[in-house]
């Protein structure tokens, strides 16, 4: 087992001189960890491929539009129309190793299938080997992506990741693909969730079409269609506690509270709506949690907000955040989602590849900051080399003095301010696309409203109400809204506006 982490084992008691103990206690112990999401390695990516066919070689006679000429990918590091080639993933893991020589661990949110001989299992095995080579002395904590919904996949995944997951993690991983682990001698505990157990159907239009789930009727080669047996989906949809994950989560959070531990919740799909939703009339935008699981998730977070210090998710392929408020409307928790490594365009927009480095107090678990890195994909393809750059630093970019729910709530409310809103949202939107867009000019209509409502209204009913509200009815409108935003944030927004004017 790698140093510094144990599976719910008591830490070793070290006897230190009194002065040394005093010095250690007087200053926070700063550590770092990486968060990567949605790598989506495509083993069949080819420079001779066609972007209309996932950048793979295509022997057909054009498409339905009558176009016969091949449209090749932009370069060896990827294309906005396609998932990630090996060169992109190799450059990402190399950059992670070079940027931060010493990190405590890596969060990998969205690992794919590991069994069989299909392309997905090959991709996951390749990514696992890349991470093992890059981080020889650190744990990588994987959580399962949406194409890992079968119980028979969990054992193969556990076997593949034995270098990272100790034996004590196997019972819950075998059962439902979830587990927990904590730092030796320190209060931080990581709780890795399998959010697939709570997902709505990825069928067409977000509905529950039986045909979309029948293996013999599934459309071959359509991205996002999971050929889950109908009876399995029925059990999952109607089961109040699939694989016992809810009971386990409640027990773990209660034990953490009683033991005075702190918790990071880590998963693939966050509660709430998609900030880039192209059809926000659906319950969750698309591809979110089933409504009753979504509601229960939020209640759980509110109940244990004193224990949960951070929440880290992915799936949306965009750089965004969420704010959880209690029943009186006060912000009590936050969630962060980094941009994906894959550059593939989603329904709501494109992004450059991104990787994120967190700075935290590894004595308490408190998140202190993060640095978001990105690859200018067009430039990398043009120059033939991958130069990962610092996009921004959270606290300085957004003018935050602390990383907490109140600060993120103030940032979201600044989007709706009549005077500062355009500049504030433009900064967020540039980060949201991993610096691909300079501003929201490419944003679809009502984009600002979609983002604001998704960030601040995580209950689906509240989200729909927020979208239907007139702009004047949104919080932070007028002078009252300005007063609720910290001065440091206002100054950062004004300075940014002057620089871009």
Secondary structure by P-SEA (a helix, b strand, c coil): cccccccccccbbbbbcaaaaaaaaaccbbbbbbbbcccccccccccccccccccccccccccccccccccccccccccccccccaaaaaaaaaaaaaacccccccccccccccccccaaaaaaaaaaaaaaaacccbbbbbbbccccccccaaaaaaaaaccccccccccccccccccccccccccbbbbbbccccccccccccccccccccccccccccccccccccaaaaaaaaacccccaaaaaaaaaaaaaaaabbbbbbbbcccccccccccccccccccccccaaaaaaaaaaaaaacccccbbbbcccccccbbbbbccccccccbbbbccccccccccccccccbbbbbbcccccccccbbbbbbbaaaaaaaacbbbbbbccccccccccccccaaaaaaaaaaaacccaaaaaaaaaaaaaaccccccccccccaaaaaaaaaaccccaaaaaaaaaccccccccccaaaaaaccaaaaaaaaaaaaaac
